[in-house]
Amino acid sequence: MTAIESETCGMLGRLQFHVQAIIGFARICTGDVFEVSIRHGHQRWRTRGKTQPDRSQRWDQQPPIASIQILWNVPIQVRVLEIGFLRARCLSERQFDPAKFAAAHPQLVTMNLNNSGSLKLRLVVTWLPLLSSKIPSQSNSLNQKQLQAKENGFNNHASLSQQNSSTQR
């Protein structure tokens, strides 16, 4: 059963999360550090961003893009932490259904990080249906080998029948 599930998950494609920014007009100060982590089943991705003096944000990974393979019936968890001097405080943690992101165009997701909505995370989520796992499945390779064997057998049979007909003449 797991082989069927893994092949089905491979056909669902990938989701690409691009962290644009953490927005908060009066809430964000120079030197604030935030951590965004995305988890989907056994796949995990994490990046940290620091607010610069010009209010721009510099992320650990440039560009801050996570690409995860879609898993069947497993929610996507997005968690945002504010990193302080001695401790990290969880601002928000939300779960999303991966089926909601299956759209032809990229989707802008704005996630409130506090109750008043003055602090938000902006993500752009893109569904990439044609990019599946890089490892070809075993069943596909078996099917290709079987087709090649049939073609070779057909070609051998055709060449033998041509030889037999030429010798009979």
C-alpha positions as CSV (number, residue, x, y, z in Angstrom):
1,M,0.0,0.0,0.0
2,T,2.8,2.4,0.7
3,A,4.1,2.0,-2.8
4,I,0.8,3.2,-4.2
5,E,0.6,6.1,-1.7
6,S,4.2,7.2,-2.6
7,E,3.5,7.1,-6.3
8,T,0.2,9.0,-5.8
9,C,2.1,11.7,-3.8
10,G,4.7,11.9,-6.5
11,M,1.9,12.7,-9.0
12,L,0.5,15.6,-6.8
13,G,3.5,17.8,-7.5
14,R,5.3,20.2,-5.2
15,L,4.4,23.4,-3.3
16,Q,6.8,26.3,-3.3
17,F,6.5,28.8,-0.4
18,H,8.2,32.2,-0.9
19,V,8.4,34.2,2.3
20,Q,8.0,37.9,1.2
21,A,8.1,39.7,4.5
22,I,6.8,40.1,8.0
23,I,4.7,43.3,7.9
24,G,4.0,45.5,11.0
25,F,4.0,49.2,10.6
26,A,4.6,50.3,14.2
27,R,5.4,46.9,15.6
28,I,8.6,46.0,13.9
29,C,11.9,47.6,15.1
30,T,15.4,47.5,13.9
31,G,17.2,44.3,15.0
32,D,14.0,42.2,15.5
33,V,14.6,38.6,14.6
34,F,11.9,36.3,13.4
35,E,11.9,32.6,12.5
36,V,9.5,31.1,10.0
37,S,9.3,27.3,9.9
38,I,7.2,25.2,7.5
39,R,6.5,21.6,8.3
40,H,4.6,19.0,6.1
41,G,4.9,15.4,7.3
42,H,8.6,14.6,7.6
43,Q,9.7,17.6,5.5
44,R,10.9,20.6,7.4
45,W,12.1,24.0,6.3
46,R,13.2,27.0,8.4
47,T,14.6,30.4,7.9
48,R,15.5,33.4,10.1
49,G,15.0,37.0,9.2
50,K,16.4,40.2,10.8
51,T,15.0,43.7,10.4
52,Q,17.6,46.1,9.0
53,P,17.8,49.9,9.9
54,D,16.0,50.8,6.6
55,R,13.1,48.5,7.7
56,S,14.0,45.9,5.1
57,Q,14.5,42.3,6.1
58,R,17.5,40.1,5.5
59,W,16.8,36.3,5.6
60,D,19.3,33.5,6.2
61,Q,18.5,31.8,3.0
62,Q,18.5,34.0,-0.1
63,P,15.8,33.8,-1.6
64,P,13.7,32.5,1.3
65,I,11.9,29.8,-0.7
66,A,10.8,26.4,0.5
67,S,9.9,23.6,-1.9
68,I,8.1,20.7,-0.5
69,Q,6.5,17.6,-2.0
70,I,2.7,17.3,-1.4
71,L,1.7,14.5,0.9
72,W,-1.8,13.0,0.9
73,N,-4.0,14.0,3.9
74,V,-1.2,15.7,5.8
75,P,-1.7,19.4,6.9
76,I,1.0,22.0,6.3
77,Q,2.1,23.7,9.5
78,V,3.4,27.3,9.4
79,R,5.0,28.6,12.6
80,V,6.4,32.0,13.3
81,L,8.6,32.8,16.3
82,E,10.0,36.1,17.6
83,I,13.5,35.4,18.7
84,G,14.5,37.4,21.8
85,F,17.7,37.7,23.8
86,L,17.0,34.8,26.1
87,R,13.9,33.1,24.7
88,A,11.8,32.6,21.6
89,R,8.1,33.5,21.7
90,C,5.6,31.8,19.4
91,L,3.7,34.5,17.6
92,S,1.4,32.2,15.5
93,E,1.0,28.6,14.4
94,R,-1.5,27.6,11.7
95,Q,-2.3,24.6,9.7
96,F,-3.3,24.6,6.1
97,D,-4.9,22.0,3.8
98,P,-2.5,21.4,0.9
99,A,-5.5,21.0,-1.5
100,K,-6.4,24.7,-1.0
101,F,-3.1,25.7,-2.7
102,A,-3.7,23.7,-5.9
103,A,-4.4,26.6,-8.2
104,A,-3.0,27.6,-11.6
105,H,-1.7,30.9,-10.4
106,P,0.5,31.8,-7.4
107,Q,-1.6,32.7,-4.3
108,L,-0.7,35.4,-1.8
109,V,-1.3,34.2,1.8
110,T,-1.4,36.8,4.6
111,M,-1.3,35.3,8.0
112,N,-2.1,37.4,11.2
113,L,0.6,36.9,13.8
114,N,-1.2,38.6,16.7
115,N,-4.8,39.2,17.8
116,S,-5.1,42.7,16.6
117,G,-3.7,41.9,13.1
118,S,-1.0,44.6,13.3
119,L,1.7,42.0,12.6
120,K,1.4,39.8,9.5
121,L,3.4,37.2,7.5
122,R,3.2,37.4,3.7
123,L,3.8,34.2,1.8
124,V,3.4,33.5,-1.9
125,V,2.4,29.8,-2.5
126,T,2.9,28.3,-5.9
127,W,1.7,24.9,-6.9
128,L,4.1,23.1,-9.3
129,P,2.1,20.1,-10.6
130,L,4.7,18.8,-13.1
131,L,7.6,18.7,-10.6
132,S,7.5,15.4,-8.8
133,S,10.2,13.5,-7.0
134,K,13.5,13.2,-8.8
135,I,13.7,9.4,-8.3
136,P,11.8,7.6,-11.0
137,S,9.4,5.1,-9.6
138,Q,10.1,1.4,-9.8
139,S,6.8,0.6,-11.5
140,N,7.5,3.1,-14.3
141,S,11.0,1.6,-14.9
142,L,9.4,-1.9,-15.0
143,N,6.8,-0.8,-17.5
144,Q,9.5,0.7,-19.7
145,K,11.6,-2.5,-19.5
146,Q,8.5,-4.6,-20.4
147,L,7.7,-2.3,-23.4
148,Q,11.3,-2.5,-24.6
149,A,11.3,-6.3,-24.3
150,K,8.0,-6.5,-26.2
151,E,9.4,-4.2,-28.9
152,N,12.6,-6.2,-29.1
153,G,10.6,-9.5,-29.3
154,F,8.4,-8.0,-32.0
155,N,11.4,-6.8,-34.0
156,N,13.2,-10.2,-33.6
157,H,10.0,-12.0,-34.7
158,A,9.6,-9.7,-37.7
159,S,13.2,-10.1,-38.8
160,L,12.9,-13.9,-38.4
161,S,9.8,-14.0,-40.5
162,Q,11.5,-11.8,-43.2
163,Q,14.5,-14.3,-43.2
164,N,12.2,-17.3,-43.5
165,S,10.3,-15.7,-46.4
166,S,13.5,-14.8,-48.3
167,T,14.8,-18.4,-47.8
168,Q,11.6,-19.9,-49.1
169,R,11.8,-17.9,-52.4
